[in-house]
Amino acid sequence: EITGGLDSSAILGLIMELDSKQGDSLQTFGKVNTDLESEFILEMSRMYQVRHNNIWTGWDWNVDPMSAHRRGWAALGYPIEHQTATAYIPFYESAHAAGIRTLQSGFGGDEVVTNQAKQLTTELLKRRRWRLALQELPGSRITRPARLAKRGWRLRRTSDHHPVLLEAMLADLQHSVIGDEFLRDAQVRERLLRDAGYGSRHRSINASILDYRLAPFVPTRTEQCTIIAATYGVDYRWALLDRRLMQQYLSTPAIEKWGEGFGRYLHRRAVADVVPEKVVWRRSKELGSPTVPFTDRKADYLDSPLPWGDLHPALQEIVDPDKWRVCMAAPPWDRTGDFRAWAIAGPRYSVRRVNEWLHDR
C-alpha cells in the first residue's frame, strides 16, 4: 500500500534496499483523493523503477456498498467496524489476481514510531527546561520567546478540547438517531468530549501515544483488514507496529523525537537515504486539495429511503422513531463529504448497514 507519505514510502524503500530484485514482481496499490498524491507515489516508484503501480482515483472507488458489507460480515460474523477493511477490497482483488500473497501497510506509524512529537514543548515546560524549550521552537530570536509564552499560557487553559474536533463531534451527537436514554446509559456525550481533547490534555509525548495512539481503533483496523484480506488469500503485514520498534521509540528521550523544526525527526533521519528528499522533508502530511467528490453510487445508497417499519425490531428498540424520520427527511447528502453533511448521513449509513446484517442473518 502506498500513499505518497513518509510511512508507506519508507517501507517500499527498505524492501527495495534489502532486495533490489523485488522490483520485478513487487506492485504498489494506491488510492488518490488529492491533487498531489499521485505525484508523490510515482516519485517513490521512479526512484526504484517499480514497474507495476496500481492507482485508483475517487473517494469510494464506486464499490458496491452492499457487496462489500456482505463480504465483511461473512468473514467476521458481524458488521465491519473499521471501514478501511472493506474500502480496500480493490487492493485485495487486484493482489489476488496478480498472485500477490503479501501486502505491506504503513498504518500504525503515526500512532507510535513516526509520531509528530507535538507535545515536546509542553513536556519540557512541565520539567522547567525553559532554555531547551525555547531552543526547540521554530522562528527567530524575537518570535521564539513569544511562542514559548503562548504555549505556557495554553497549559493553564481550562479547556482541553480542540475547537474543530469538538464542533464535529457535537454535530454527530446533535444528529444521532439513538434514543436519549441509550445515549445517557452509554455516556456518549462524555466519551465524545473526551475524544475532542485529542492529545491536548497530555503533558508528554509518550502519554499521548499510550492514551490515544494505542487506542482500540488500532487493533480494530489491523484485525479486520487482516481477516478480510485473508479471504482473498492475501496476508497483511504491519511493519511499523512491531513491538520492538515501538518499545525503542517509547524508550527514546523526548528531545530526540523532534529536531531542526521537524516532528517525526528520528524516522526522517533513518530513511533519508532510501526515500526521495521531497517526501522525507515535507513538513505537512497533507498532499494537496481533494480532487473529486464522493461518487453517485455511495450517495445513492445513503439517500435511498428506509422507512421506520423496515427497521429490524432490535434496532427499533434503541433508535428513536421521531429522530429517524427527521434523519430520513434531511436533504440529500452533500457529496463533497463535509463533516456537517456526514453528521447527517452517518446515522443513515450505520443504521442501514446494521439493519441489513440483522435481516440477513
Summary of the structure (lengths in Angstrom):
residues: 361
radius of gyration: 22.6
end to end distance: 33.0
largest distance: 67.2
contacts: 1065
relative contact order: 0.16
helix: 56%
strand: 7%
